């Protein structure tokens, strides 16, 4: 490789700036965009991050160890750890810079020590121990042989099944691509005791060529060669929609030569209306596509007819008044903003002080941050002082450990929204009017369900080829359903068996 000296200088400078709180605050005071850093420095870092070497399927097992490494690009070099730390700082503290200069930080951060075993109770530990999650990361890479999206990950420790003293799957290049993908899906469901393989099913709504061979894969089997949604709602350990993350799938949970998956669950409601697909431009104040946010809001609060002019509805304005139908303690707008940018993801992106880490405080901070973003995207939107979440009520008493609530962080909210909502659609259901973030191929009439052992809700569709079967569409995010607070699976309700084809 060939690394420009400016790239090494910038990487070291970024690490120093973000790790020194005083220096970081002074730099932000000078200008959060850090425009005083020469553009060519950013360009060199962008060029480095886009090198195809970082995106090759087999690279993680070469560089993802704990061995000391030096990145060489031509005659210059930089320690691998320094490059990783600077990229990680851009992800967590310099998202606007990362976006402005189009730096692909994940090409580096997702490789760093990926094959190094760590305790499951450490941050990100459970994801490292999930072979399915490793496949999700692998799907973002490139491979000449589509089977290598699976086989290249067999050196990662999550591929070893201790109870069997064997790998989760044996590499066999004589098998067809469809057979390999089908086999690893079956193994993940029965060995990992998790439904996470279902969360990995994605479809960005674009047409894609069928796999070679006569076999058509079941709808519940991910296609690792076709790329996936850029983010995963069901990040391991973040949610518990069914109350437990342990599924009851066994070898007896399949029919028709393993083409049909039997899984128990509940139908929550039917999808009623769906918006167009969100793009990054939807969260830009300079783009007309931001109007999609207002379109989604109108699904939550349908316009009221104007008196004397029933054909001319009154426009729906953003308001903090009114409660979410499925949670009387939550304002409608709070549930709406949480659907676009979940508070759990916001808290992961923008960790709060140790005294402010309760889910309630994180949720309120995310809400205030989302309202700040709305105010910037739509300057005409106004909120009464009484109901504005950015202004604490004068009657609110501070606790001994928390003198003042955390300040809104609109940048972190925007980052969460782009990570979560982009490439997905906003939807509402019919009866309880649940809000949901759903796959882009979701249609009105699809079923919103919670499956036993599922970490998130899912979208299913009636199978036109069989009345007793369903097609699997993908994962969903639904405020009020992510933690099974209503105890759906512990209330003695009879579960339905879904046959997924």
Secondary structure as UniProt FT lines:
FT   HELIX           5..19
FT   HELIX           21..30
FT   TURN            32..33
FT   TURN            35..36
FT   HELIX           39..49
FT   HELIX           52..55
FT   TURN            57..59
FT   HELIX           60..63
FT   STRAND          70..73
FT   TURN            74..75
FT   STRAND          76..79
FT   HELIX           80..93
FT   HELIX           95..100
FT   TURN            101..102
FT   HELIX           106..109
FT   TURN            110..115
FT   TURN            120..121
FT   TURN            123..124
FT   HELIX           125..128
FT   HELIX           131..138
FT   TURN            139..140
FT   TURN            146..147
FT   HELIX           148..151
FT   TURN            152..155
FT   HELIX           157..159
FT   STRAND          160..161
FT   TURN            162..165
FT   STRAND          166..167
FT   TURN            173..174
FT   HELIX           177..191
FT   HELIX           196..199
FT   TURN            219..220
FT   HELIX           224..226
FT   TURN            233..234
FT   TURN            236..237
FT   TURN            241..242
FT   HELIX           251..253
FT   STRAND          254..255
FT   TURN            256..259
FT   STRAND          260..277
FT   HELIX           280..283
FT   TURN            285..286
FT   HELIX           288..290
FT   HELIX           291..300
FT   STRAND          304..306
FT   TURN            307..308
FT   STRAND          309..314
FT   STRAND          323..324
FT   TURN            325..326
FT   STRAND          327..331
FT   HELIX           332..340
FT   HELIX           343..349
FT   HELIX           354..356
FT   HELIX           359..377
FT   TURN            379..380
FT   TURN            385..387
FT   TURN            389..390
FT   TURN            394..395
FT   TURN            400..401
FT   HELIX           410..421
FT   TURN            422..423
FT   STRAND          424..429
FT   STRAND          435..439
FT   TURN            440..441
FT   TURN            444..445
FT   STRAND          447..451
FT   TURN            452..453
FT   STRAND          457..463
FT   TURN            464..465
FT   STRAND          466..477
FT   TURN            479..480
FT   TURN            485..486
FT   HELIX           488..490
FT   TURN            491..492
FT   STRAND          496..500
//
